[in-house]
Amino acid sequence: MDAMTSRIKVSPSHLPPGGSPLRTPFGDVVSGNIPLVAPPGRWPANPEMPEAVLIRPLPLPRPSASTTNGAAASTPEPPPWDETGYPDATVGPTRLGRAFDIVIASLAILALLPLILLTALAIRASSNGPVLFVQQRVGHGGRPFPCFKFRSMVRNAQDVLERLLVESEEARNEWAMDQKLRRDPRITPVGRFLRKSSLDELPQLFNVLAGHMSIVGPRPIIASEIPRYGHRFDAYCSVKPGLTGLWQVSGRNAVSYEARVRLDARYAMRKSLTYDLTICLRTVPAVLASRGCY
């Protein structure tokens, strides 16, 4: 089978220390580029993302003690919690967990349907462009899926961003940190309210019904974010992305990207129906307070 090859740029700061390669489903990252090799046509066309097929991550080596000249080598400092024993990404969610997702998503859609329709009308009336923004995200087992959101940006958002990053060093530094901008010129007035209130994520309830996402899980990422997860990408792939999760109830954008990755790994290790219910209850005050939303 013929394959196509494309590349994603990776900041050197995202690579492991000491020049060791970062292993991903697409190969080893050594020079700051990820070679993506995949059969053509398997990923829906997206001008902002190279065509690729996401697969379950390769097994990553665990640090082990070794001897040099008869002396034990130093052991890296362990993480703040045990990050072993993630669920197998090839195993689907439990029936109880899936039933929980379907019931909660269905009830939420019925209860919020008038609000969903009003939001769609407000977007349509306030700016030109589609009501929904659909983007390929990385899902359970590393499989791509179309993630739905209410459009909160202008139609030429990518052009606006590129021009800003060329003109403003401050914006470049802020964007490099966590791919976010506090004063983002791409966001429309209605979109700013939607983001502040988290209403822009309501269409993801339909992703939950379709089985792409769960009510609770890691924030769905795009392919270019994979290198920033390092060895924790295996944990991310072991569960479905969620409408809410530990990151959302822990401060959202006020939390650093590295901390968010650790929260995703922590959730994967502790996932249970009781844990999901606890996070759902914490989501209500977090949304009302708009903590970390911009």
C-alpha positions as CSV (number, residue, x, y, z in Angstrom):
1,M,0.0,0.0,0.0
2,D,1.4,3.4,-1.0
3,A,1.8,5.8,1.9
4,M,2.1,9.5,2.3
5,T,4.6,11.3,4.5
6,S,4.1,14.7,6.1
7,R,5.6,16.4,9.1
8,I,4.4,18.4,12.2
9,K,6.8,20.9,13.7
10,V,7.6,20.3,17.3
11,S,9.2,22.8,19.7
12,P,12.6,21.5,21.0
13,S,11.3,22.4,24.5
14,H,8.8,19.6,24.1
15,L,11.4,16.9,23.6
16,P,12.7,14.8,26.5
17,P,15.9,16.1,28.1
18,G,19.3,14.6,27.2
19,G,18.5,14.3,23.5
20,S,16.6,11.0,24.0
21,P,13.9,10.3,21.4
22,L,10.2,10.8,22.2
23,R,8.2,7.8,21.0
24,T,4.8,8.3,19.5
25,P,2.5,6.2,17.3
26,F,4.1,8.0,14.3
27,G,7.7,7.3,15.1
28,D,10.6,8.7,17.1
29,V,10.9,12.5,17.5
30,V,14.6,13.4,17.5
31,S,15.1,16.5,15.4
32,G,11.9,18.3,16.2
33,N,9.8,16.7,13.4
34,I,7.3,13.8,13.6
35,P,7.2,11.7,10.4
36,L,3.6,10.8,9.8
37,V,3.2,7.8,7.5
38,A,-0.4,6.7,6.7
39,P,-2.5,5.4,3.8
40,P,-4.0,8.3,1.9
41,G,-7.6,9.2,2.4
42,R,-8.0,7.7,5.9
43,W,-8.3,11.1,7.6
44,P,-10.8,13.7,6.4
45,A,-9.2,16.6,4.6
46,N,-8.3,19.4,6.9
47,P,-6.0,22.2,5.8
48,E,-4.7,22.8,9.3
49,M,-3.8,19.2,10.0
50,P,-1.7,16.6,8.0
51,E,-3.5,13.5,6.8
52,A,-2.7,10.6,9.1
53,V,-4.1,7.6,10.9
54,L,-3.8,7.6,14.6
55,I,-3.1,4.2,16.2
56,R,-2.6,2.9,19.7
57,P,0.7,4.2,21.1
58,L,3.8,2.1,21.0
59,P,4.8,0.7,24.4
60,L,7.2,3.0,26.1
61,P,10.2,1.8,28.1
62,R,10.0,2.3,31.9
63,P,13.1,3.6,33.7
64,S,15.0,0.8,35.3
65,A,18.0,0.6,37.5
66,S,21.2,-0.3,35.7
67,T,24.8,-0.7,36.8
68,T,27.8,1.2,35.6
69,N,31.2,-0.1,36.7
70,G,29.5,-2.1,39.4
71,A,27.6,0.9,40.8
72,A,23.8,1.4,40.5
73,A,22.8,4.2,38.3
74,S,20.7,7.0,39.7
75,T,16.9,6.4,39.5
76,P,14.8,9.3,38.1
77,E,12.5,10.9,40.6
78,P,9.1,9.2,40.5
79,P,5.9,11.1,39.5
80,P,3.7,12.5,42.3
81,W,1.3,9.5,41.8
82,D,1.7,6.1,40.3
83,E,1.1,6.3,36.5
84,T,1.1,2.6,35.7
85,G,-1.7,0.2,35.1
86,Y,-3.8,2.3,32.6
87,P,-6.7,0.6,31.0
88,D,-6.0,-1.1,27.7
89,A,-7.0,1.4,24.9
90,T,-8.3,-1.5,22.8
91,V,-10.9,-2.3,25.4
92,G,-14.1,-0.3,25.2
93,P,-15.9,1.5,28.0
94,T,-18.0,-0.5,30.4
95,R,-21.7,-0.9,29.8
96,L,-22.5,1.0,32.9
97,G,-20.2,3.9,31.9
98,R,-21.7,4.0,28.4
99,A,-25.3,3.9,29.9
100,F,-24.3,6.8,32.2
101,D,-23.0,8.8,29.2
102,I,-26.2,8.2,27.1
103,V,-28.6,9.0,29.9
104,I,-26.8,12.2,31.0
105,A,-26.3,13.5,27.4
106,S,-29.9,12.7,26.4
107,L,-31.4,14.5,29.5
108,A,-29.0,17.5,29.0
109,I,-30.0,17.9,25.3
110,L,-33.7,17.8,26.2
111,A,-33.3,20.3,29.0
112,L,-31.0,22.6,27.1
113,L,-32.6,22.4,23.7
114,P,-34.1,25.9,23.8
115,L,-30.7,27.3,24.9
116,I,-29.0,25.4,22.1
117,L,-31.3,26.9,19.5
118,L,-31.0,30.4,20.9
119,T,-27.2,30.1,20.8
120,A,-27.3,29.0,17.2
121,L,-29.5,31.9,16.3
122,A,-27.2,34.4,18.1
123,I,-24.2,33.1,16.2
124,R,-25.9,33.3,12.9
125,A,-27.2,36.8,13.5
126,S,-23.9,38.2,14.9
127,S,-21.4,37.1,12.3
128,N,-21.0,35.5,8.9
129,G,-20.1,31.8,8.8
130,P,-21.3,28.4,10.0
131,V,-22.9,28.0,13.4
132,L,-20.8,24.9,14.2
133,F,-17.0,24.6,14.2
134,V,-15.9,21.0,13.4
135,Q,-12.3,19.9,14.0
136,Q,-10.6,16.5,14.0
137,R,-9.5,15.6,17.5
138,V,-7.7,12.5,18.9
139,G,-10.1,10.1,20.6
140,H,-10.0,6.8,22.5
141,G,-7.3,4.5,21.2
142,G,-5.8,7.3,19.2
143,R,-8.6,7.3,16.7
144,P,-9.6,10.7,15.1
145,F,-13.1,11.9,15.4
146,P,-15.0,15.1,14.4
147,C,-15.4,17.3,17.5
148,F,-18.3,19.7,17.5
149,K,-18.4,23.2,19.0
150,F,-20.3,26.4,18.5
151,R,-18.2,28.7,16.4
152,S,-16.8,31.4,18.6
153,M,-14.2,32.9,16.1
154,V,-14.2,34.9,12.9
155,R,-14.1,33.0,9.7
156,N,-10.5,33.9,8.8
157,A,-9.3,33.0,12.3
158,Q,-6.1,31.2,11.1
159,D,-5.0,34.3,9.0
160,V,-5.7,36.6,12.0
161,L,-3.6,34.3,14.3
162,E,-0.7,34.1,11.9
163,R,-0.6,37.8,11.4
164,L,-0.7,38.4,15.1
165,L,2.1,36.0,15.9
166,V,4.3,37.6,13.3
167,E,3.7,41.1,14.6
168,S,3.7,40.5,18.4
169,E,6.5,38.9,20.4
170,E,4.3,38.8,23.5
171,A,1.6,37.0,21.6
172,R,4.1,34.5,20.3
173,N,5.4,33.7,23.8
174,E,1.9,33.3,25.2
175,W,0.9,31.1,22.3
176,A,4.0,28.9,22.6
177,M,3.2,28.3,26.3
178,D,-0.2,26.6,26.0
179,Q,-1.7,27.5,22.6
180,K,-4.0,30.1,24.2
181,L,-4.3,33.9,24.1
182,R,-6.0,35.9,26.8
183,R,-6.9,38.7,24.5
184,D,-7.6,36.7,21.4
185,P,-8.5,38.9,18.4
186,R,-10.1,36.0,16.6
187,I,-13.0,35.6,19.0
188,T,-16.3,37.4,18.2
189,P,-18.2,39.3,20.9
190,V,-20.8,36.5,21.0
191,G,-18.0,33.9,21.0
192,R,-16.4,35.6,24.0
193,F,-19.6,35.1,26.1
194,L,-19.9,31.5,24.8
195,R,-16.4,30.7,25.9
196,K,-16.8,32.4,29.3
197,S,-19.9,30.5,30.0
198,S,-18.7,27.2,28.4
199,L,-21.8,27.2,26.1
200,D,-19.6,26.8,23.1
201,E,-19.1,23.1,24.1
202,L,-22.8,22.2,24.2
203,P,-22.7,20.5,20.8
204,Q,-20.2,18.0,22.2
205,L,-23.3,16.4,23.9
206,F,-24.0,14.9,20.5
207,N,-20.4,13.6,20.4
208,V,-21.2,11.8,23.6
209,L,-24.3,10.3,22.1
210,A,-22.3,9.2,19.0
211,G,-19.8,7.4,21.3
212,H,-16.9,9.7,20.3
213,M,-16.6,11.2,23.8
214,S,-17.7,10.6,27.4
215,I,-19.3,13.0,29.8
216,V,-16.1,12.9,31.9
217,G,-12.6,12.5,30.5
218,P,-9.5,14.4,29.2
219,R,-9.9,17.4,27.1
220,P,-9.9,16.3,23.4
221,I,-6.6,17.3,21.8
222,I,-5.5,17.8,18.2
223,A,-2.7,15.8,16.6
224,S,-0.1,18.6,16.9
225,E,-0.4,18.4,20.7
226,I,0.6,14.7,20.9
227,P,4.4,15.4,21.5
228,R,3.6,17.6,24.5
229,Y,2.0,14.5,26.2
230,G,5.2,12.4,25.9
231,H,4.9,9.0,27.6
232,R,1.5,10.1,29.1
233,F,-0.1,9.9,25.6
234,D,-0.7,6.2,26.3
235,A,-2.8,7.3,29.3
236,Y,-4.7,9.8,27.2
237,C,-5.6,7.1,24.7
238,S,-6.8,4.7,27.3
239,V,-10.0,6.6,27.9
240,K,-12.5,8.6,25.9
241,P,-12.1,12.4,25.8
242,G,-14.7,14.2,28.0
243,L,-17.1,17.1,28.0
244,T,-15.8,17.9,31.4
245,G,-12.8,16.5,33.4
246,L,-10.2,17.2,36.0
247,W,-8.7,20.0,34.0
248,Q,-12.0,21.8,33.7
249,V,-12.7,21.7,37.5
250,S,-9.1,22.5,38.4
251,G,-8.8,26.0,36.9
252,R,-8.9,25.3,33.1
253,N,-6.7,27.8,31.4
254,A,-5.2,29.0,34.7
255,V,-3.5,25.6,34.9
256,S,-0.3,25.1,33.0
257,Y,-0.2,22.7,30.0
258,E,2.2,20.3,31.8
259,A,-0.2,20.2,34.8
260,R,-3.1,19.5,32.5
261,V,-1.3,16.5,31.0
262,R,-0.6,15.1,34.5
263,L,-4.3,15.6,35.4
264,D,-5.3,13.6,32.3
265,A,-3.0,10.8,33.3
266,R,-4.3,10.9,36.9
267,Y,-7.9,10.6,35.6
268,A,-7.0,7.6,33.4
269,M,-5.6,5.8,36.4
270,R,-8.5,6.5,38.7
271,K,-11.4,6.4,36.3
272,S,-14.6,5.0,37.8
273,L,-18.3,5.8,37.8
274,T,-18.0,7.3,41.4
275,Y,-15.0,9.4,40.3
276,D,-17.0,10.6,37.2
277,L,-20.0,11.6,39.4
278,T,-17.7,13.5,41.7
279,I,-16.2,15.5,38.8
280,C,-19.7,16.2,37.4
281,L,-20.7,17.7,40.7
282,R,-17.6,19.8,40.8
283,T,-18.2,21.0,37.3
284,V,-21.4,23.0,38.2
285,P,-19.7,25.5,40.5
286,A,-16.6,25.7,38.2
287,V,-18.8,26.6,35.2
288,L,-20.9,29.1,37.2
289,A,-17.7,30.8,38.5
290,S,-16.1,30.8,35.0
291,R,-12.8,29.8,36.6
292,G,-10.0,29.9,34.0
293,C,-12.3,30.6,31.1
294,Y,-11.3,33.1,28.4
